[in-house]
Amino acid sequence: MNAANPGNINKQYWWIPLISGLTLLFFGIWFLLAPLDSFKSLTIVFGLIISLSGAIEMYIALKNRKVVINYLSFLWGGLLNVILGILLMLNPEAILWIISLVIGFWMIFKGGELIKRAFQLKKSNSTHWKRVLVFGILLIVVAAILLWHPEIIGFTIAIWTSLAFILIGVFRIYLALQFRKMND
């Protein structure tokens, strides 16, 4: 292999973006076909990563307790990560509930602000106050639906993730084929 000739490098390794692209395409299609299951699986993986990082943080804190002044804060932080990760792995639906709760209450707050603004506009004789009132009410209704059905968040996240994976996968496959063609 000649390092000065990037064509040789591309020809030799053209299959790497192909495998990457096919993998992303596979997971993108899987996410699209089973969005809630894939969201739960991703949550379990995130829980595992959080737990492992917490365990490593705890190990480092204990290993260096004689040289780190405030090693207990690292130890407790690591323990908190381990507990959070385990909770996510045991109950992946919890993340849906938490996200939906935060977004839902934020939407209710914003809807309330719009309703208040609508009545302020009415007092100032604005003709737009009814539209603002309707938007505020609609926002609260959508928030209530979201709070009642938190799986909507998981479904939406999984759909957008799947579309991103599919697009990136297709691009990488195209890139691999271009590398291969360029070097023939």
N, CA and C atoms as a LAMMPS dump frame, in Angstrom:
ITEM: TIMESTEP
0
ITEM: NUMBER OF ATOMS
552
ITEM: BOX BOUNDS ff ff ff
-5.0000000000000000e+02 5.0000000000000000e+02
-5.0000000000000000e+02 5.0000000000000000e+02
-5.0000000000000000e+02 5.0000000000000000e+02
ITEM: ATOMS id mol type element x y z
1 1 1 N 0.852 -1.181 0
2 1 2 C 0 0 0
3 1 3 C 0.89 1.234 0
4 2 1 N 0.596 2.151 -0.888
5 2 2 C 1.345 3.388 -1.003
6 2 3 C 0.563 4.494 -0.317
7 3 1 N 1.122 5.049 0.755
8 3 2 C 0.422 6.08 1.518
9 3 3 C 0.23 7.354 0.71
10 4 1 N 1.064 7.575 -0.305
11 4 2 C 0.942 8.787 -1.114
12 4 3 C -0.181 8.672 -2.136
13 5 1 N -0.682 7.478 -2.35
14 5 2 C -1.745 7.264 -3.338
15 5 3 C -3.042 6.908 -2.621
16 6 1 N -3.904 7.892 -2.371
17 6 2 C -5.131 7.608 -1.637
18 6 3 C -6.044 6.659 -2.389
19 7 1 N -5.873 6.512 -3.699
20 7 2 C -6.692 5.584 -4.475
21 7 3 C -6.511 4.153 -4.017
22 8 1 N -5.274 3.78 -3.68
23 8 2 C -5.022 2.429 -3.195
24 8 3 C -5.709 2.185 -1.851
25 9 1 N -5.696 3.204 -0.998
26 9 2 C -6.341 3.077 0.304
27 9 3 C -7.842 2.88 0.114
28 10 1 N -8.446 3.676 -0.758
29 10 2 C -9.88 3.56 -0.996
30 10 3 C -10.241 2.195 -1.564
31 11 1 N -9.426 1.701 -2.502
32 11 2 C -9.73 0.413 -3.111
33 11 3 C -9.636 -0.705 -2.086
34 12 1 N -8.663 -0.607 -1.247
35 12 2 C -8.468 -1.661 -0.268
36 12 3 C -9.556 -1.652 0.805
37 13 1 N -10.037 -0.473 1.17
38 13 2 C -10.983 -0.368 2.281
39 13 3 C -12.37 0.103 1.856
40 14 1 N -12.738 -0.033 0.603
41 14 2 C -14.033 0.436 0.122
42 14 3 C -15.181 -0.268 0.842
43 15 1 N -14.955 -1.46 1.335
44 15 2 C -15.996 -2.265 1.956
45 15 3 C -16.369 -1.772 3.363
46 16 1 N -15.508 -0.964 3.989
47 16 2 C -15.812 -0.483 5.348
48 16 3 C -17.06 0.403 5.356
49 17 1 N -17.154 1.437 4.486
50 17 2 C -18.405 2.207 4.481
51 17 3 C -19.597 1.377 3.996
52 18 1 N -19.337 0.335 3.193
53 18 2 C -20.426 -0.538 2.743
54 18 3 C -21.025 -1.296 3.93
55 19 1 N -20.178 -1.887 4.745
56 19 2 C -20.668 -2.626 5.924
57 19 3 C -21.35 -1.676 6.897
58 20 1 N -20.733 -0.519 7.109
59 20 2 C -21.335 0.484 7.986
60 20 3 C -22.704 0.913 7.461
61 21 1 N -22.775 1.16 6.162
62 21 2 C -24.04 1.58 5.552
63 21 3 C -25.108 0.508 5.64
64 22 1 N -24.727 -0.742 5.371
65 22 2 C -25.704 -1.837 5.458
66 22 3 C -26.198 -2.019 6.892
67 23 1 N -25.288 -1.862 7.865
68 23 2 C -25.678 -1.978 9.278
69 23 3 C -26.655 -0.868 9.65
70 24 1 N -26.326 0.364 9.27
71 24 2 C -27.23 1.482 9.57
72 24 3 C -28.57 1.305 8.865
73 25 1 N -28.536 0.848 7.633
74 25 2 C -29.77 0.612 6.886
75 25 3 C -30.618 -0.462 7.571
76 26 1 N -29.976 -1.542 8.016
77 26 2 C -30.696 -2.614 8.721
78 26 3 C -31.379 -2.077 9.985
79 27 1 N -30.614 -1.356 10.815
80 27 2 C -31.194 -0.835 12.051
81 27 3 C -32.245 0.238 11.769
82 28 1 N -32.031 1.042 10.739
83 28 2 C -33.031 2.043 10.364
84 28 3 C -34.355 1.401 9.969
85 29 1 N -34.286 0.329 9.193
86 29 2 C -35.514 -0.377 8.789
87 29 3 C -36.147 -1.05 10.001
88 30 1 N -35.317 -1.636 10.869
89 30 2 C -35.858 -2.272 12.075
90 30 3 C -36.572 -1.244 12.946
91 31 1 N -35.948 -0.068 13.151
92 31 2 C -36.585 0.991 13.933
93 31 3 C -37.903 1.415 13.297
94 32 1 N -37.941 1.468 11.978
95 32 2 C -39.146 1.888 11.265
96 32 3 C -40.262 0.853 11.41
97 33 1 N -39.907 -0.431 11.385
98 33 2 C -40.905 -1.493 11.475
99 33 3 C -41.398 -1.726 12.903
100 34 1 N -40.561 -1.488 13.87
101 34 2 C -40.936 -1.711 15.273
102 34 3 C -40.447 -0.542 16.12
103 35 1 N -41.039 0.649 15.955
104 35 2 C -40.495 1.839 16.623
105 35 3 C -40.482 1.767 18.14
106 36 1 N -41.547 1.262 18.755
107 36 2 C -41.567 1.233 20.219
108 36 3 C -40.61 0.191 20.779
109 37 1 N -40.534 -0.972 20.127
110 37 2 C -39.585 -1.992 20.571
111 37 3 C -38.153 -1.508 20.428
112 38 1 N -37.864 -0.832 19.309
113 38 2 C -36.498 -0.342 19.106
114 38 3 C -36.166 0.764 20.096
115 39 1 N -37.139 1.617 20.432
116 39 2 C -36.887 2.655 21.429
117 39 3 C -36.572 2.023 22.781
118 40 1 N -37.313 0.98 23.137
119 40 2 C -37.05 0.291 24.403
120 40 3 C -35.659 -0.351 24.392
121 41 1 N -35.286 -0.943 23.253
122 41 2 C -33.959 -1.554 23.148
123 41 3 C -32.868 -0.498 23.294
124 42 1 N -33.05 0.646 22.645
125 42 2 C -32.074 1.726 22.772
126 42 3 C -31.975 2.207 24.216
127 43 1 N -33.107 2.278 24.892
128 43 2 C -33.108 2.699 26.29
129 43 3 C -32.327 1.714 27.147
130 44 1 N -32.462 0.424 26.866
131 44 2 C -31.711 -0.596 27.61
132 44 3 C -30.215 -0.434 27.354
133 45 1 N -29.837 -0.18 26.097
134 45 2 C -28.421 0.038 25.769
135 45 3 C -27.898 1.28 26.49
136 46 1 N -28.686 2.374 26.487
137 46 2 C -28.275 3.58 27.202
138 46 3 C -28.119 3.293 28.694
139 47 1 N -29.038 2.51 29.25
140 47 2 C -28.942 2.138 30.663
141 47 3 C -27.674 1.362 30.958
142 48 1 N -27.322 0.452 30.053
143 48 2 C -26.096 -0.322 30.219
144 48 3 C -24.868 0.583 30.168
145 49 1 N -24.855 1.507 29.216
146 49 2 C -23.723 2.431 29.085
147 49 3 C -23.602 3.304 30.337
148 50 1 N -24.734 3.813 30.831
149 50 2 C -24.725 4.655 32.032
150 50 3 C -24.229 3.853 33.234
151 51 1 N -24.683 2.603 33.367
152 51 2 C -24.237 1.759 34.484
153 51 3 C -22.747 1.481 34.418
154 52 1 N -22.267 1.154 33.216
155 52 2 C -20.833 0.878 33.072
156 52 3 C -19.989 2.109 33.37
157 53 1 N -20.439 3.268 32.902
158 53 2 C -19.668 4.482 33.19
159 53 3 C -19.674 4.778 34.677
160 54 1 N -20.786 4.506 35.351
161 54 2 C -20.849 4.697 36.801
162 54 3 C -19.938 3.737 37.541
163 55 1 N -19.907 2.492 37.076
164 55 2 C -19.027 1.502 37.71
165 55 3 C -17.561 1.899 37.532
166 56 1 N -17.211 2.372 36.354
167 56 2 C -15.836 2.819 36.104
168 56 3 C -15.506 4.024 36.98
169 57 1 N -16.464 4.957 37.093
170 57 2 C -16.258 6.135 37.938
171 57 3 C -16.047 5.728 39.396
172 58 1 N -16.818 4.747 39.868
173 58 2 C -16.66 4.271 41.239
174 58 3 C -15.295 3.606 41.428
175 59 1 N -14.892 2.795 40.452
176 59 2 C -13.596 2.116 40.529
177 59 3 C -12.461 3.136 40.604
178 60 1 N -12.513 4.143 39.728
179 60 2 C -11.471 5.169 39.702
180 60 3 C -11.453 5.94 41.026
181 61 1 N -12.643 6.242 41.563
182 61 2 C -12.713 6.968 42.836
183 61 3 C -12.086 6.152 43.962
184 62 1 N -12.41 4.868 44.022
185 62 2 C -11.854 4.022 45.084
186 62 3 C -10.357 3.806 44.897
187 63 1 N -9.942 3.616 43.669
188 63 2 C -8.529 3.379 43.375
189 63 3 C -7.661 4.594 43.73
190 64 1 N -8.232 5.784 43.584
191 64 2 C -7.477 7.024 43.803
192 64 3 C -7.925 7.783 45.05
193 65 1 N -8.54 7.097 45.982
194 65 2 C -9.101 7.782 47.153
195 65 3 C -8.039 8.476 48.006
196 66 1 N -6.805 8.029 47.918
197 66 2 C -5.747 8.648 48.715
198 66 3 C -5.205 9.922 48.079
199 67 1 N -5.41 10.081 46.762
200 67 2 C -4.867 11.265 46.084
201 67 3 C -5.946 12.266 45.688
202 68 1 N -7.187 11.811 45.588
203 68 2 C -8.289 12.719 45.229
204 68 3 C -8.924 13.213 46.519
205 69 1 N -8.954 14.53 46.695
206 69 2 C -9.438 15.122 47.942
207 69 3 C -10.9 14.778 48.2
208 70 1 N -11.74 14.94 47.203
209 70 2 C -13.178 14.735 47.385
210 70 3 C -13.636 13.491 46.62
211 71 1 N -12.986 12.357 46.873
212 71 2 C -13.291 11.148 46.13
213 71 3 C -14.7 10.627 46.407
214 72 1 N -15.264 10.959 47.572
215 72 2 C -16.606 10.482 47.899
216 72 3 C -17.664 11.022 46.939
217 73 1 N -17.487 12.247 46.469
218 73 2 C -18.464 12.783 45.513
219 73 3 C -18.408 11.996 44.198
220 74 1 N -17.211 11.595 43.771
221 74 2 C -17.089 10.764 42.573
222 74 3 C -17.704 9.381 42.81
223 75 1 N -17.482 8.864 43.993
224 75 2 C -18.023 7.557 44.343
225 75 3 C -19.55 7.586 44.334
226 76 1 N -20.14 8.597 44.969
227 76 2 C -21.603 8.716 44.999
228 76 3 C -22.168 9.007 43.614
229 77 1 N -21.462 9.823 42.839
230 77 2 C -21.899 10.099 41.466
231 77 3 C -21.9 8.833 40.621
232 78 1 N -20.866 8.025 40.784
233 78 2 C -20.809 6.748 40.067
234 78 3 C -21.914 5.81 40.499
235 79 1 N -22.163 5.763 41.804
236 79 2 C -23.242 4.916 42.321
237 79 3 C -24.597 5.367 41.776
238 80 1 N -24.811 6.668 41.71
239 80 2 C -26.047 7.201 41.15
240 80 3 C -26.198 6.79 39.681
241 81 1 N -25.098 6.842 38.916
242 81 2 C -25.144 6.404 37.522
243 81 3 C -25.49 4.926 37.41
244 82 1 N -24.896 4.11 38.258
245 82 2 C -25.18 2.671 38.23
246 82 3 C -26.665 2.428 38.517
247 83 1 N -27.181 3.095 39.539
248 83 2 C -28.596 2.918 39.904
249 83 3 C -29.506 3.39 38.776
250 84 1 N -29.223 4.567 38.216
251 84 2 C -30.034 5.085 37.117
252 84 3 C -29.989 4.15 35.918
253 85 1 N -28.801 3.671 35.582
254 85 2 C -28.663 2.739 34.458
255 85 3 C -29.442 1.463 34.667
256 86 1 N -29.37 0.925 35.876
257 86 2 C -30.114 -0.304 36.18
258 86 3 C -31.619 -0.046 36.091
259 87 1 N -32.068 1.095 36.61
260 87 2 C -33.494 1.429 36.515
261 87 3 C -33.948 1.538 35.061
262 88 1 N -33.122 2.133 34.217
263 88 2 C -33.461 2.235 32.792
264 88 3 C -33.516 0.856 32.144
265 89 1 N -32.579 -0.012 32.498
266 89 2 C -32.574 -1.356 31.912
267 89 3 C -33.775 -2.174 32.378
268 90 1 N -34.161 -2.004 33.631
269 90 2 C -35.283 -2.771 34.165
270 90 3 C -36.636 -2.223 33.714
271 91 1 N -36.701 -0.921 33.442
272 91 2 C -37.965 -0.297 33.071
273 91 3 C -37.742 0.751 31.975
274 92 1 N -37.543 0.299 30.731
275 92 2 C -37.267 1.257 29.653
276 92 3 C -38.439 2.202 29.364
277 93 1 N -39.636 1.822 29.773
278 93 2 C -40.786 2.7 29.565
279 93 3 C -40.702 3.953 30.431
280 94 1 N -39.89 3.894 31.48
281 94 2 C -39.767 5.036 32.392
282 94 3 C -39.252 6.268 31.669
283 95 1 N -38.325 6.083 30.738
284 95 2 C -37.783 7.241 30.027
285 95 3 C -38.875 7.891 29.184
286 96 1 N -39.762 7.077 28.613
287 96 2 C -40.893 7.635 27.865
288 96 3 C -41.764 8.483 28.782
289 97 1 N -42.014 7.962 29.964
290 97 2 C -42.869 8.661 30.915
291 97 3 C -42.223 9.975 31.353
292 98 1 N -40.922 9.933 31.635
293 98 2 C -40.224 11.139 32.096
294 98 3 C -40.2 12.202 31.006
295 99 1 N -39.822 11.808 29.795
296 99 2 C -39.771 12.768 28.687
297 99 3 C -41.157 13.337 28.424
298 100 1 N -42.162 12.472 28.39
299 100 2 C -43.532 12.929 28.141
300 100 3 C -44.011 13.867 29.237
301 101 1 N -43.662 13.565 30.471
302 101 2 C -44.053 14.406 31.595
303 101 3 C -43.447 15.804 31.467
304 102 1 N -42.17 15.868 31.187
305 102 2 C -41.498 17.168 31.067
306 102 3 C -42.072 17.963 29.896
307 103 1 N -42.147 17.336 28.735
308 103 2 C -42.654 18.037 27.552
309 103 3 C -44.127 18.394 27.727
310 104 1 N -44.914 17.475 28.274
311 104 2 C -46.341 17.735 28.472
312 104 3 C -46.601 18.925 29.379
313 105 1 N -45.911 18.985 30.511
314 105 2 C -46.125 20.11 31.422
315 105 3 C -45.59 21.418 30.847
316 106 1 N -44.504 21.33 30.084
317 106 2 C -43.991 22.526 29.405
318 106 3 C -45.026 23.041 28.408
319 107 1 N -45.654 22.119 27.66
320 107 2 C -46.679 22.522 26.688
321 107 3 C -47.902 23.118 27.388
322 108 1 N -48.278 22.571 28.522
323 108 2 C -49.4 23.132 29.283
324 108 3 C -49.056 24.552 29.741
325 109 1 N -47.852 24.737 30.231
326 109 2 C -47.406 26.068 30.656
327 109 3 C -47.461 27.049 29.489
328 110 1 N -46.927 26.634 28.33
329 110 2 C -46.929 27.509 27.155
330 110 3 C -48.356 27.772 26.666
331 111 1 N -49.205 26.748 26.729
332 111 2 C -50.607 26.945 26.357
333 111 3 C -51.293 27.946 27.268
334 112 1 N -51.006 27.856 28.562
335 112 2 C -51.546 28.826 29.522
336 112 3 C -51.057 30.238 29.228
337 113 1 N -49.785 30.354 28.864
338 113 2 C -49.259 31.676 28.495
339 113 3 C -49.99 32.241 27.277
340 114 1 N -50.269 31.386 26.303
341 114 2 C -50.984 31.846 25.105
342 114 3 C -52.412 32.282 25.444
343 115 1 N -53.066 31.542 26.309
344 115 2 C -54.427 31.907 26.706
345 115 3 C -54.415 33.253 27.432
346 116 1 N -53.466 33.413 28.331
347 116 2 C -53.335 34.701 29.037
348 116 3 C -53.075 35.827 28.034
349 117 1 N -52.199 35.566 27.084
350 117 2 C -51.886 36.564 26.054
351 117 3 C -53.12 36.884 25.215
352 118 1 N -53.94 35.876 24.942
353 118 2 C -55.156 36.105 24.147
354 118 3 C -56.079 37.092 24.851
355 119 1 N -56.254 36.946 26.157
356 119 2 C -57.13 37.865 26.886
357 119 3 C -56.52 39.267 26.996
358 120 1 N -55.196 39.33 27.037
359 120 2 C -54.549 40.644 26.999
360 120 3 C -54.79 41.32 25.644
361 121 1 N -54.714 40.525 24.583
362 121 2 C -54.977 41.063 23.244
363 121 3 C -56.433 41.499 23.097
364 122 1 N -57.332 40.742 23.728
365 122 2 C -58.759 41.102 23.672
366 122 3 C -58.995 42.451 24.343
367 123 1 N -58.323 42.663 25.484
368 123 2 C -58.462 43.939 26.192
369 123 3 C -57.937 45.097 25.367
370 124 1 N -56.922 44.819 24.53
371 124 2 C -56.36 45.892 23.705
372 124 3 C -57.06 45.984 22.339
373 125 1 N -58.228 45.333 22.236
374 125 2 C -59.061 45.37 21.028
375 125 3 C -58.369 44.813 19.783
376 126 1 N -57.484 43.833 19.949
377 126 2 C -56.831 43.186 18.814
378 126 3 C -57.792 42.171 18.194
379 127 1 N -57.748 42.064 16.893
380 127 2 C -58.609 41.097 16.203
381 127 3 C -58.004 39.697 16.216
382 128 1 N -56.785 39.559 16.647
383 128 2 C -56.085 38.261 16.621
384 128 3 C -56.258 37.456 17.905
385 129 1 N -56.952 37.969 18.873
386 129 2 C -57.018 37.318 20.172
387 129 3 C -57.66 35.935 20.106
388 130 1 N -58.651 35.751 19.212
389 130 2 C -59.318 34.445 19.115
390 130 3 C -58.365 33.371 18.591
391 131 1 N -57.537 33.718 17.619
392 131 2 C -56.564 32.755 17.078
393 131 3 C -55.56 32.343 18.148
394 132 1 N -55.089 33.314 18.894
395 132 2 C -54.124 33.022 19.956
396 132 3 C -54.775 32.134 21.012
397 133 1 N -56.036 32.406 21.341
398 133 2 C -56.768 31.587 22.302
399 133 3 C -56.902 30.151 21.802
400 134 1 N -57.253 29.99 20.539
401 134 2 C -57.396 28.648 19.96
402 134 3 C -56.069 27.906 19.993
403 135 1 N -54.965 28.586 19.638
404 135 2 C -53.647 27.936 19.697
405 135 3 C -53.3 27.513 21.122
406 136 1 N -53.597 28.345 22.089
407 136 2 C -53.325 28.003 23.481
408 136 3 C -54.119 26.787 23.927
409 137 1 N -55.395 26.753 23.565
410 137 2 C -56.248 25.609 23.925
411 137 3 C -55.764 24.346 23.225
412 138 1 N -55.428 24.456 21.932
413 138 2 C -54.932 23.296 21.185
414 138 3 C -53.632 22.763 21.786
415 139 1 N -52.775 23.666 22.206
416 139 2 C -51.517 23.238 22.816
417 139 3 C -51.774 22.455 24.106
418 140 1 N -52.717 22.899 24.891
419 140 2 C -53.052 22.182 26.126
420 140 3 C -53.69 20.834 25.816
421 141 1 N -54.53 20.762 24.79
422 141 2 C -55.153 19.488 24.394
423 141 3 C -54.077 18.504 23.931
424 142 1 N -53.13 18.968 23.096
425 142 2 C -52.044 18.094 22.631
426 142 3 C -51.192 17.639 23.819
427 143 1 N -50.949 18.526 24.766
428 143 2 C -50.183 18.158 25.962
429 143 3 C -50.912 17.078 26.759
430 144 1 N -52.222 17.224 26.881
431 144 2 C -53.005 16.218 27.614
432 144 3 C -52.921 14.858 26.917
433 145 1 N -52.991 14.86 25.592
434 145 2 C -52.875 13.607 24.842
435 145 3 C -51.499 12.996 25.066
436 146 1 N -50.476 13.825 25.023
437 146 2 C -49.107 13.353 25.238
438 146 3 C -48.936 12.779 26.643
439 147 1 N -49.504 13.437 27.63
440 147 2 C -49.408 12.93 29.003
441 147 3 C -50.208 11.637 29.18
442 148 1 N -51.297 11.503 28.434
443 148 2 C -52.128 10.313 28.536
444 148 3 C -51.508 9.133 27.79
445 149 1 N -50.771 9.435 26.698
446 149 2 C -50.142 8.402 25.865
447 149 3 C -48.658 8.715 25.646
448 150 1 N -47.817 8.442 26.644
449 150 2 C -46.396 8.787 26.522
450 150 3 C -45.664 8.022 25.422
451 151 1 N -46.235 6.922 24.951
452 151 2 C -45.574 6.153 23.894
453 151 3 C -45.448 6.944 22.59
454 152 1 N -46.215 8.03 22.465
455 152 2 C -46.115 8.884 21.279
456 152 3 C -44.696 9.433 21.149
457 153 1 N -44.083 9.802 22.263
458 153 2 C -42.709 10.325 22.237
459 153 3 C -41.754 9.249 21.738
460 154 1 N -41.859 8.04 22.289
461 154 2 C -40.984 6.953 21.859
462 154 3 C -41.165 6.635 20.39
463 155 1 N -42.403 6.627 19.949
464 155 2 C -42.701 6.363 18.539
465 155 3 C -42.064 7.429 17.655
466 156 1 N -42.232 8.689 18.031
467 156 2 C -41.693 9.791 17.238
468 156 3 C -40.168 9.751 17.196
469 157 1 N -39.534 9.539 18.339
470 157 2 C -38.075 9.475 18.381
471 157 3 C -37.577 8.314 17.531
472 158 1 N -38.226 7.173 17.64
473 158 2 C -37.801 6.001 16.869
474 158 3 C -37.969 6.233 15.37
475 159 1 N -39.051 6.867 14.959
476 159 2 C -39.268 7.134 13.527
477 159 3 C -38.171 8.05 12.985
478 160 1 N -37.891 9.159 13.676
479 160 2 C -36.861 10.084 13.195
480 160 3 C -35.476 9.448 13.227
481 161 1 N -35.208 8.643 14.249
482 161 2 C -33.93 7.939 14.313
483 161 3 C -33.811 6.96 13.155
484 162 1 N -34.896 6.244 12.87
485 162 2 C -34.864 5.278 11.772
486 162 3 C -34.627 5.982 10.441
487 163 1 N -35.288 7.105 10.211
488 163 2 C -35.078 7.841 8.964
489 163 3 C -33.638 8.331 8.842
490 164 1 N -33.073 8.8 9.954
491 164 2 C -31.675 9.253 9.936
492 164 3 C -30.742 8.085 9.628
493 165 1 N -30.96 6.938 10.275
494 165 2 C -30.118 5.772 10.032
495 165 3 C -30.221 5.314 8.58
496 166 1 N -31.437 5.305 8.042
497 166 2 C -31.629 4.881 6.65
498 166 3 C -30.898 5.829 5.7
499 167 1 N -31.052 7.129 5.905
500 167 2 C -30.385 8.097 5.026
501 167 3 C -28.863 7.987 5.111
502 168 1 N -28.332 7.892 6.318
503 168 2 C -26.882 7.76 6.475
504 168 3 C -26.408 6.439 5.882
505 169 1 N -27.181 5.367 6.104
506 169 2 C -26.821 4.063 5.547
507 169 3 C -26.778 4.082 4.036
508 170 1 N -27.786 4.661 3.408
509 170 2 C -27.825 4.753 1.942
510 170 3 C -26.631 5.574 1.447
511 171 1 N -26.342 6.679 2.122
512 171 2 C -25.199 7.499 1.717
513 171 3 C -23.892 6.713 1.818
514 172 1 N -23.709 5.967 2.892
515 172 2 C -22.461 5.206 3.054
516 172 3 C -22.337 4.101 2.01
517 173 1 N -23.448 3.462 1.669
518 173 2 C -23.416 2.447 0.612
519 173 3 C -23.034 3.105 -0.716
520 174 1 N -23.628 4.236 -1.008
521 174 2 C -23.296 4.981 -2.221
522 174 3 C -21.816 5.36 -2.225
523 175 1 N -21.332 5.849 -1.088
524 175 2 C -19.934 6.239 -0.96
525 175 3 C -19.011 5.042 -1.207
526 176 1 N -19.337 3.893 -0.631
527 176 2 C -18.524 2.69 -0.818
528 176 3 C -18.479 2.294 -2.289
529 177 1 N -19.618 2.346 -2.958
530 177 2 C -19.656 1.984 -4.379
531 177 3 C -18.864 2.984 -5.22
532 178 1 N -18.903 4.244 -4.838
533 178 2 C -18.111 5.255 -5.555
534 178 3 C -16.618 5.014 -5.343
535 179 1 N -16.211 4.666 -4.114
536 179 2 C -14.805 4.353 -3.84
537 179 3 C -14.357 3.166 -4.689
538 180 1 N -15.218 2.155 -4.733
539 180 2 C -14.862 0.943 -5.494
540 180 3 C -14.743 1.263 -6.975
541 181 1 N -15.697 2.049 -7.508
542 181 2 C -15.687 2.41 -8.924
543 181 3 C -14.49 3.295 -9.264
544 182 1 N -14.146 4.176 -8.355
545 182 2 C -13.056 5.118 -8.57
546 182 3 C -11.725 4.389 -8.736
547 183 1 N -11.603 3.241 -8.132
548 183 2 C -10.323 2.533 -8.122
549 183 3 C -10.257 1.367 -9.098
550 184 1 N -11.326 1.124 -9.842
551 184 2 C -11.303 0.021 -10.824
552 184 3 C -10.524 0.39 -12.053
